[in-house]
Amino acid sequence: MIKTFQAWLKGNHLQWIGEKPEFGDRTIQIQITLIENENV
């Protein structure tokens, strides 16, 4: 199942926006899609 979460990428760290995934200390594979937003 694919779930979508929003986050800010700051350097090499993600800061979750709103709902965040619950995966504890497990290592998971993710895919990042960059959405350009000139208002940020």
C-alpha positions in Angstrom: 0.0 0.0 0.0 1.3 3.5 -0.9 0.8 6.2 1.7 1.6 9.9 1.3 3.1 12.0 4.1 4.3 15.6 3.9 7.6 16.8 5.2 10.2 19.6 4.9 13.7 18.5 3.8 16.3 20.4 5.7 19.8 19.3 4.7 19.6 15.5 5.3 16.7 15.5 7.7 13.0 15.3 7.2 10.6 17.4 9.4 7.1 15.9 9.2 4.2 18.2 8.5 0.9 17.0 10.1 0.5 13.2 10.1 3.8 11.3 10.4 4.6 7.7 9.6 4.9 5.3 12.6 7.8 2.9 11.8 9.8 3.2 15.0 13.5 2.5 14.6 13.1 0.4 11.5 14.9 1.3 8.3 12.5 1.8 5.5 12.8 2.6 1.8 11.2 5.9 0.7 10.8 7.8 -2.6 10.9 11.6 -2.6 8.9 13.7 -5.1 10.0 17.3 -5.1 7.2 19.8 -5.4 8.4 23.3 -6.3 6.7 26.0 -4.4 7.9 29.5 -4.9 5.9 30.8 -1.9 8.0 29.0 0.7 
